[in-house]
Amino acid sequence: MRNVIILSTFVVFLTIGAVVYDLQNDKPVVQTDVIPNIVASSTDYVMKDDVFDLKIRESTSFGNVSLRLDRIVGDSRCPSNVNCIQAGFVTTEILVQIDSTISASTISSNEPPKRFGNYQIEITDVLPNKISTDVLSESDYVVSFRIREEL
């Protein structure tokens, strides 16, 4: 009976990592530094995402979704050389295509992610920073979007 328990324990250890036999204590020891990460966070298997930097009229694809930044609707961000009561935000107009469905939408940097099918899209950054003495044209903007797919 003891041999069966040791053998089954040994087989379990082999399935999750390397086993070293400890001669001093007369027992198998699992080397944890070679065990793969079996306990993963819930987002490892639930979502995947990536961040893309887009200029006006540029597009990107992620999975089966395409995103195009069409225009800057408004920029109420506080200039970096001014003290403001509120930080402000940037609002953009985007086109989202999933398979053959195309949707036009606005998305702002102060909003939570917007859902498009199994995807969530949000603005994570807008460059350049606004300065009170400069006037930004649409071609100056680079907007960072996070696209997250729910699996």
C-alpha positions as CSV (number, residue, x, y, z in Angstrom):
1,M,0.0,0.0,0.0
2,R,2.9,2.4,0.9
3,N,4.4,1.8,-2.6
4,V,1.1,2.8,-4.3
5,I,0.8,6.0,-2.3
6,I,4.4,7.0,-3.1
7,L,4.1,6.1,-6.7
8,S,0.9,8.1,-7.2
9,T,2.4,11.1,-5.3
10,F,5.4,10.8,-7.6
11,V,3.2,10.8,-10.7
12,V,1.4,13.9,-9.5
13,F,4.6,15.7,-8.9
14,L,5.9,14.8,-12.3
15,T,2.8,16.4,-13.9
16,I,3.4,19.8,-12.4
17,G,7.2,20.1,-12.2
18,A,10.6,18.6,-11.6
19,V,11.0,16.2,-8.7
20,V,14.3,15.8,-6.8
21,Y,14.8,13.0,-4.3
22,D,16.0,14.4,-0.9
23,L,18.4,11.7,0.3
24,Q,18.7,13.1,3.8
25,N,15.0,13.1,4.5
26,D,14.2,10.1,2.3
27,K,11.4,11.7,0.3
28,P,10.7,13.4,-3.0
29,V,10.9,17.2,-3.1
30,V,9.3,19.3,-5.8
31,Q,11.5,22.1,-7.2
32,T,9.2,25.0,-7.4
33,D,11.5,27.1,-9.5
34,V,10.7,24.9,-12.5
35,I,7.0,24.5,-12.0
36,P,4.9,26.4,-14.6
37,N,2.6,29.1,-13.4
38,I,-0.5,27.0,-12.9
39,V,-2.4,29.4,-10.7
40,A,-2.9,32.4,-13.0
41,S,-4.9,35.5,-12.4
42,S,-8.5,35.5,-13.7
43,T,-7.7,38.0,-16.4
44,D,-5.0,35.7,-18.0
45,Y,-7.8,33.5,-19.4
46,V,-10.7,35.9,-19.5
47,M,-9.3,38.9,-21.4
48,K,-6.5,39.8,-23.7
49,D,-5.7,43.4,-24.6
50,D,-3.2,45.7,-26.2
51,V,-2.6,49.5,-26.5
52,F,-2.3,51.2,-29.9
53,D,-1.2,54.7,-30.7
54,L,-3.1,56.3,-33.6
55,K,-3.0,59.6,-35.4
56,I,-6.0,61.1,-37.2
57,R,-7.3,58.8,-39.9
58,E,-5.0,55.9,-38.9
59,S,-6.3,52.4,-38.3
60,T,-5.3,49.4,-36.4
61,S,-6.6,45.8,-36.0
62,F,-6.7,43.5,-33.0
63,G,-8.3,40.1,-33.3
64,N,-11.3,40.6,-35.6
65,V,-11.9,44.3,-34.7
66,S,-10.5,47.3,-36.6
67,L,-10.4,50.7,-35.0
68,R,-9.9,54.0,-36.9
69,L,-9.4,57.4,-35.3
70,D,-11.5,59.8,-37.4
71,R,-11.2,63.1,-35.7
72,I,-10.7,65.0,-32.4
73,V,-14.2,66.4,-31.4
74,G,-12.9,68.4,-28.5
75,D,-10.0,68.9,-26.1
76,S,-10.8,70.5,-22.8
77,R,-7.6,69.3,-21.1
78,C,-5.9,71.7,-18.7
79,P,-2.7,73.1,-20.3
80,S,0.4,71.8,-18.5
81,N,1.6,75.4,-17.8
82,V,-1.7,76.4,-16.0
83,N,-3.3,75.4,-12.7
84,C,-6.8,74.3,-13.3
85,I,-9.7,73.1,-11.1
86,Q,-10.4,70.1,-13.4
87,A,-8.1,68.1,-15.6
88,G,-10.4,68.1,-18.6
89,F,-10.5,65.5,-21.3
90,V,-10.3,64.7,-25.0
91,T,-13.3,63.5,-27.1
92,T,-12.6,61.6,-30.3
93,E,-14.8,60.2,-33.1
94,I,-13.9,56.6,-34.0
95,L,-15.0,54.0,-36.5
96,V,-15.1,50.4,-35.1
97,Q,-15.5,47.4,-37.5
98,I,-16.1,43.9,-36.1
99,D,-16.4,41.4,-38.9
100,S,-18.7,43.2,-41.3
101,T,-20.4,45.5,-38.8
102,I,-19.2,49.1,-38.8
103,S,-20.1,51.5,-35.9
104,A,-19.3,55.2,-35.6
105,S,-19.0,56.4,-32.0
106,T,-17.5,59.1,-29.8
107,I,-15.2,58.1,-27.0
108,S,-13.7,60.4,-24.3
109,S,-10.5,60.1,-22.2
110,N,-12.6,60.5,-19.0
111,E,-15.0,57.7,-19.7
112,P,-14.9,54.0,-18.8
113,P,-14.3,51.6,-21.7
114,K,-17.0,51.4,-24.3
115,R,-18.3,48.0,-25.3
116,F,-18.4,46.9,-29.0
117,G,-19.5,43.2,-29.2
118,N,-16.9,41.2,-27.2
119,Y,-14.5,44.2,-27.2
120,Q,-14.0,47.1,-24.9
121,I,-12.2,50.2,-26.1
122,E,-10.9,53.1,-24.0
123,I,-8.5,56.0,-24.3
124,T,-5.4,55.6,-22.2
125,D,-3.3,58.6,-23.2
126,V,-3.4,61.7,-25.5
127,L,-0.3,63.5,-26.7
128,P,1.0,66.1,-27.0
129,N,0.2,67.7,-23.7
130,K,-1.7,70.9,-24.1
131,I,0.2,74.2,-23.5
132,S,-1.7,77.5,-23.2
133,T,0.5,79.3,-25.7
134,D,0.2,76.6,-28.4
135,V,-2.6,75.8,-30.8
136,L,-2.8,72.1,-31.6
137,S,-4.0,71.0,-35.0
138,E,-5.7,67.6,-35.5
139,S,-2.5,66.3,-37.1
140,D,-0.5,66.9,-33.9
141,Y,-2.6,64.5,-31.8
142,V,-1.5,60.9,-31.0
143,V,-4.2,59.0,-29.1
144,S,-3.5,55.8,-27.3
145,F,-6.4,53.3,-27.3
146,R,-6.6,50.1,-25.3
147,I,-8.6,47.4,-27.0
148,R,-9.6,44.5,-24.7
149,E,-11.2,41.3,-26.0
150,E,-13.3,39.3,-23.6
151,L,-12.7,35.6,-24.3
